[in-house]
């Protein structure tokens, strides 16, 4: 245990409430114990946070006397919570701040380097099984002949669609076969994406790297290759393990088109495009978000440092509520693209220690007004989507507001308070 003590202690973040924490040896700043930053300074292990607090905050005068400026700044940035509550520990590796043996194992084990490209296979607007199949195909974890032979299972079979007998394999079925080439060309040509006989992992990366003109276009170039792989897999398994003896190419085209249309409808419910497929591709490339005729009282974006997108979403909700109250609105709607945060705000509490403080302060503010919390995709709110990308790209904070003398007039109309945080 002593061998991993330092690693474990750095993942234990103390949240100050009742001010009983050790000032020097407890991890208060999310960067480690202060004693590790200032090894030459005298460290009294009995020194507690309460000795440097006054009226529920830091006593800056006493800090300035006892410590140098750099140390004072670090301590002053440590957030102090509710003094009526006890201090508690956040376990940083877990999403909810609670300790689990699994998360502890993940911290202390030797990990392989994470493959970022595989993370882009997952989308919340298509079924999980579609993304899971693409993930298995990229890792070559499907029961084709080349994999079965490693287990002494020899089932040499030919392709069920090609006119020339060809040995079945993952590369042939998904990329080089006649059915595969037809589907890749049928759906890729209108998007100006030329099909090549690359390995499936490289081919999917090539689709994702395609230049897009808008958010719907980007969604399509990410969804189409996954839908093609899924439909090929369905037909292959029906021929291999079912009573089907060939690929029905028109039926496959229909199912892929249905999957694409369902994904677009789910992500952009207000968008309507015409089929067939070439017409849809043309309309999508020319599509631009419609301007909503309403009054924008305030729009803001902030770039912050936090450990998860849920924390960023919770902070954005809290900031938006405070902005509305500050401007005098007592009935408004908060739209969030995190269903988890929406559920917490509706329940007005959470067991997640990381988010509990933010949620409770948001609920306290919500009690001062009639607030409706709803869920929506961020891409569907084009202003918020643009502001989030702005903050992520530049790292700066932006604040947009109309002049105060317009507020009384605008309060009588439909009003937006648009806030976006990007972690």
C-alpha positions in Angstrom: 0.0 0.0 0.0 2.9 2.4 0.7 4.1 1.9 -2.9 0.9 3.3 -4.3 0.1 5.8 -1.5 1.3 8.9 -3.4 -0.7 8.0 -6.5 -3.8 7.3 -4.5 -3.6 10.4 -2.4 -3.3 12.6 -5.5 -6.6 11.1 -6.7 -8.4 12.0 -3.4 -9.7 15.6 -3.6 -10.9 17.1 -0.3 -14.0 19.4 -0.5 -13.8 22.0 2.3 -17.0 22.5 4.3 -16.5 22.2 8.0 -12.9 23.5 7.7 -11.3 20.5 9.5 -8.9 19.5 6.7 -5.2 19.7 7.0 -3.9 22.7 5.2 -0.6 21.1 4.2 -1.1 17.4 3.7 -4.7 17.1 2.3 -5.2 17.5 -1.4 -7.3 20.6 -1.5 -6.4 22.2 -4.8 -6.7 19.2 -7.2 -3.0 19.5 -7.8 -1.7 17.6 -4.8 -0.9 18.5 -1.2 0.5 22.0 -0.7 3.5 20.5 1.2 4.6 19.0 -2.1 4.7 22.4 -3.8 6.6 24.1 -1.1 9.0 21.6 0.4 11.3 24.2 1.9 8.5 25.8 3.9 7.8 24.7 7.5 5.0 22.2 7.6 3.0 21.8 10.8 0.8 18.7 10.3 -1.6 20.0 12.9 -2.4 23.2 10.9 -6.0 23.1 9.8 -7.9 25.1 7.2 -10.0 26.8 10.0 -6.9 28.7 11.2 -6.9 30.7 8.0 -10.6 31.3 7.6 -12.8 34.2 8.6 -16.6 34.7 8.0 -16.8 31.6 5.8 -13.9 32.6 3.5 -10.2 32.8 3.4 -8.4 35.3 5.7 -6.2 36.9 3.0 -4.5 39.2 5.5 -3.3 36.3 7.6 -2.3 34.3 4.5 -0.3 37.2 3.2 1.6 37.5 6.6 2.4 33.7 6.9 2.9 32.8 3.2 4.5 34.2 0.0 2.3 35.5 -2.8 2.4 32.4 -5.0 1.2 30.2 -2.1 -1.4 32.7 -1.1 -2.9 32.8 -4.6 -3.1 29.0 -4.7 -4.9 28.8 -1.4 -7.2 31.7 -2.3 -8.4 29.8 -5.4 -9.5 26.8 -3.3 -13.3 26.9 -3.1 -15.0 26.7 0.3 -18.4 25.1 0.5 -21.2 25.1 3.1 -19.9 25.3 6.6 -22.9 23.5 8.0 -21.8 20.3 6.2 -18.8 18.0 6.9 -15.7 17.8 4.8 -15.8 15.0 2.3 -13.5 13.3 -0.2 -14.0 13.1 -4.0 -12.5 10.1 -5.6 -11.3 11.7 -8.9 -11.1 8.6 -11.2 -14.9 7.9 -10.8 -17.6 9.9 -12.6 -19.7 10.4 -9.4 -16.8 11.0 -7.0 -17.5 7.8 -5.0 -14.7 5.2 -4.5 -15.0 1.9 -6.2 -12.5 -1.0 -6.5 -12.8 -1.0 -10.2 -11.8 2.7 -10.6 -8.9 2.1 -8.2 -7.7 -0.8 -10.3 -7.9 1.4 -13.4 -5.7 4.0 -11.7 -3.0 1.7 -10.7 -2.8 -0.7 -13.6 -0.6 -0.2 -16.7 -2.8 0.9 -19.6 -2.3 0.7 -23.3 -2.3 3.9 -25.3 -5.9 5.0 -26.0 -7.0 4.9 -29.7 -8.8 8.2 -30.3 -10.1 7.1 -33.7 -12.2 4.3 -32.2 -14.0 6.9 -30.0 -15.6 8.5 -33.0 -17.5 5.4 -33.9 -20.1 6.0 -31.1 -23.1 8.1 -31.8 -26.2 8.6 -29.6 -28.5 9.0 -32.7 -28.0 5.5 -34.0 -28.5 2.1 -32.2 -25.6 1.0 -30.0 -25.4 -2.3 -31.9 -24.4 -0.4 -35.1 -21.4 1.3 -33.5 -20.5 -1.8 -31.6 -20.3 -3.8 -34.9 -18.1 -1.1 -36.5 -15.8 -1.2 -33.4 -15.5 -5.0 -33.6 -14.8 -4.8 -37.4 -12.0 -2.2 -36.8 -10.4 -4.5 -34.3 -10.9 -7.6 -36.5 -13.1 -9.3 -33.8 -15.6 -10.9 -36.1 -16.0 -14.6 -36.9 -14.5 -14.7 -40.4 -12.3 -17.5 -41.7 -9.0 -15.8 -40.8 -10.0 -15.5 -37.2 -11.7 -18.9 -36.8 -8.6 -20.6 -38.1 -6.7 -19.5 -35.0 -9.1 -21.7 -33.0 -8.6 -24.7 -35.4 -12.0 -24.1 -36.9 -11.8 -24.4 -40.7 -14.9 -23.3 -42.5 -13.7 -22.1 -45.9 -16.7 -20.5 -47.5 -17.2 -18.4 -50.6 -18.9 -15.0 -50.8 -22.7 -15.2 -51.1 -23.0 -12.3 -53.6 -20.0 -12.2 -55.9 -20.5 -13.7 -59.3 -16.9 -15.1 -59.2 -16.2 -17.5 -56.4 -14.1 -15.6 -53.9 -12.9 -16.8 -50.4 -14.9 -15.0 -47.7 -13.0 -12.7 -45.4 -13.6 -9.5 -43.4 -11.8 -7.3 -46.0 -13.7 -8.9 -48.9 -17.1 -8.8 -47.2 -17.0 -5.2 -46.0 -14.7 -3.6 -48.6 -13.8 -5.6 -51.8 -16.9 -7.6 -52.5 -19.3 -6.7 -55.3 -22.1 -5.9 -52.8 -19.8 -3.8 -50.6 -18.4 -1.8 -53.6 -21.9 -1.2 -54.8 -23.1 0.2 -51.5 -20.0 2.3 -50.8 -20.2 3.8 -54.3 -24.0 4.3 -54.2 -23.9 6.2 -50.9 -20.4 7.8 -51.4 -20.6 9.2 -54.9 -23.3 11.8 -54.2 -21.1 13.0 -51.2 -18.0 13.0 -53.5 -16.3 10.3 -51.5 -14.5 7.8 -53.8 -14.4 4.2 -52.6 -11.0 2.5 -52.4 -10.0 -0.9 -51.2 -8.4 0.2 -48.0 -8.7 -1.7 -44.7 -12.0 -0.9 -43.0 -10.4 1.1 -40.2 -8.6 3.4 -42.7 -11.7 3.7 -44.8 -13.9 4.9 -41.9 -11.2 7.4 -41.0 -11.2 8.6 -44.6 -15.0 9.2 -44.4 -14.7 11.1 -41.1 -11.9 13.4 -42.5 -14.2 14.6 -45.3 -14.7 18.3 -45.4 -18.3 19.2 -44.4 -20.4 22.4 -44.9 -22.7 22.2 -41.9 -23.6 20.0 -38.9 -26.1 17.9 -40.8 -23.5 17.2 -43.5 -21.0 16.2 -40.8 -23.5 13.9 -39.1 -24.2 12.1 -42.4 -20.6 11.4 -43.3 -20.1 9.9 -39.8 -23.3 7.8 -39.9 -23.4 6.4 -43.4 -20.3 4.2 -43.2 -21.5 2.7 -39.9 -24.9 2.0 -41.5 -23.3 0.3 -44.5 -21.2 -1.9 -42.3 -24.2 -2.9 -40.2 -26.3 -3.8 -43.2 -23.5 -5.9 -44.8 -23.1 -7.7 -41.5 -26.9 -8.4 -41.3 -26.9 -9.9 -44.7 -23.7 -11.9 -44.2 -25.0 -13.5 -40.9 -28.3 -14.3 -42.6 -26.5 -16.2 -45.4 -23.9 -17.8 -43.1 -26.2 -18.8 -40.2 -29.7 -18.4 -41.6 -31.7 -19.8 -44.5 -30.8 -16.9 -46.9 -28.6 -17.7 -49.8 -27.7 -14.3 -51.3 -27.5 -10.6 -50.6 -30.6 -8.5 -51.5 -28.9 -5.3 -52.6 -32.1 -3.2 -53.0 -33.3 -4.2 -49.6 -29.9 -3.2 -48.1 -30.1 0.2 -49.7 -33.5 0.7 -48.2 -32.5 -0.2 -44.7 -29.4 2.0 -44.9 -31.5 4.9 -46.1 -33.9 4.3 -43.2 -31.1 4.4 -40.7 -29.7 7.6 -42.1 -33.2 9.3 -42.1 -33.9 8.1 -38.5 -30.5 9.6 -37.3 -31.2 12.9 -39.0 -34.7 13.1 -37.6 -33.5 12.4 -34.1 -30.6 14.9 -34.2 -32.4 17.6 -36.2 -36.1 17.2 -35.7 -37.0 20.5 -37.4 -35.0 19.7 -40.6 -36.8 18.1 -43.6 -35.0 16.9 -46.7 -36.3 15.2 -49.8 -35.4 11.7 -51.0 -34.0 9.9 -53.0 -30.4 9.8 -51.7 -28.7 12.1 -54.4 -31.3 14.8 -53.8 -30.8 14.6 -50.0 -27.0 14.9 -50.4 -27.5 18.0 -52.6 -29.9 19.6 -50.2 -27.8 18.9 -47.2 -24.7 20.5 -48.7 -26.6 23.6 -49.5 -28.5 23.7 -46.2 -28.0 26.5 -43.7 -29.6 27.0 -40.3 -32.8 29.1 -40.4 -32.8 32.4 -38.6 -35.2 32.4 -35.7 -37.0 35.8 -35.3 -36.8 36.4 -31.6 -35.0 38.7 -29.2 -31.7 37.6 -27.9 -31.2 39.4 -24.5 -27.9 37.8 -23.7 -25.6 35.2 -25.2 -22.3 34.0 -23.7 -19.7 31.3 -23.9 -16.9 30.5 -21.5 -13.9 28.2 -21.8 -13.3 26.4 -18.5 -11.1 23.6 -17.1 -13.1 20.7 -15.7 -12.9 16.9 -15.7 -16.1 16.0 -17.6 -18.6 17.4 -20.0 -21.4 16.9 -17.4 -19.7 19.3 -15.0 -19.4 21.8 -17.8 -23.1 21.3 -18.7 -24.1 21.7 -15.0 -22.1 24.9 -14.7 -23.6 26.3 -17.9 -27.1 25.6 -16.5 -26.3 27.3 -13.2 -24.8 30.4 -15.0 -27.8 30.6 -17.3 -30.2 30.5 -14.4 -28.3 33.2 -12.6 -28.2 35.4 -15.7 -32.0 35.1 -16.1 -32.6 36.0 -12.5 -30.1 38.9 -12.7 -32.0 40.3 -15.7 -35.3 40.1 -13.8 -37.0 37.1 -15.5 -39.1 34.9 -13.4 -40.3 32.4 -16.0 -38.0 30.8 -18.5 -36.8 27.6 -20.0 -33.3 26.0 -19.8 -32.3 23.7 -22.6 -29.5 21.2 -22.0 -27.9 18.5 -24.2 -27.1 16.3 -21.2 -30.0 14.1 -20.1 -28.1 13.3 -16.9 -28.1 16.9 -15.8 -31.7 17.4 -16.9 -32.8 14.5 -14.6 -30.7 15.9 -11.7 -32.3 19.3 -12.0 -35.8 17.9 -12.3 -35.2 15.7 -9.2 -33.6 18.7 -7.5 -30.8 16.5 -6.0 -28.1 14.0 -6.9 -25.9 11.4 -5.3 -23.0 12.4 -7.6 -20.5 14.0 -5.3 -18.8 15.8 -8.2 -22.0 17.5 -9.2 -23.8 17.8 -5.9 -22.6 21.3 -5.1 -23.4 22.7 -8.5 -26.8 21.1 -8.7 -27.8 22.3 -5.2 -26.8 25.8 -5.9 -28.7 25.7 -9.2 -31.8 24.3 -7.5 -31.5 27.1 -4.9 -31.6 29.6 -7.7 -34.4 27.8 -9.5 -36.6 28.1 -6.4 -36.7 31.9 -7.1 -38.5 31.5 -10.4 -40.6 29.2 -12.6 -38.0 27.3 -14.5 -38.7 24.5 -17.1 -35.7 22.2 -17.7 -35.7 20.4 -21.1 -33.4 18.2 -23.1 -32.3 18.9 -26.7 -29.3 18.2 -28.9 -26.7 20.9 -28.9 -26.6 20.9 -32.7 -30.3 21.7 -32.7 -29.6 25.0 -30.9 -27.4 26.6 -33.6 -26.4 29.7 -31.5 -25.3 27.6 -28.5 -23.4 25.2 -30.8 -21.6 28.1 -32.5 -20.7 29.7 -29.1 -19.4 26.4 -27.8 -17.2 25.9 -30.8 -16.0 29.5 -30.5 -14.9 29.0 -26.9 -13.3 25.6 -27.6 -11.4 27.0 -30.6 -10.1 30.3 -29.1 -10.0 29.6 -25.4 -11.4 33.0 -24.7 -14.6 34.0 -23.0 -17.2 36.0 -24.8 -20.1 38.1 -23.5 -22.8 39.5 -25.7 -25.5 41.8 -24.3 -28.0 44.3 -25.6 -28.1 47.7 -24.0 -29.9 47.8 -20.6 -32.6 50.3 -21.8 -33.9 47.7 -24.2 -34.5 45.1 -21.5 -37.9 46.4 -20.3 -39.2 46.3 -23.9 -37.8 42.9 -24.6 -39.2 41.3 -21.5 -42.7 41.4 -23.0 -41.5 39.3 -26.0 -40.1 35.8 -26.5 -36.7 35.9 -24.8 -33.6 33.8 -25.1 -30.8 33.5 -22.6 -28.3 31.3 -24.4 -25.3 30.0 -22.5 -22.7 27.4 -23.4 -19.7 26.1 -21.6 -17.1 24.0 -23.3 -14.9 21.7 -21.2 
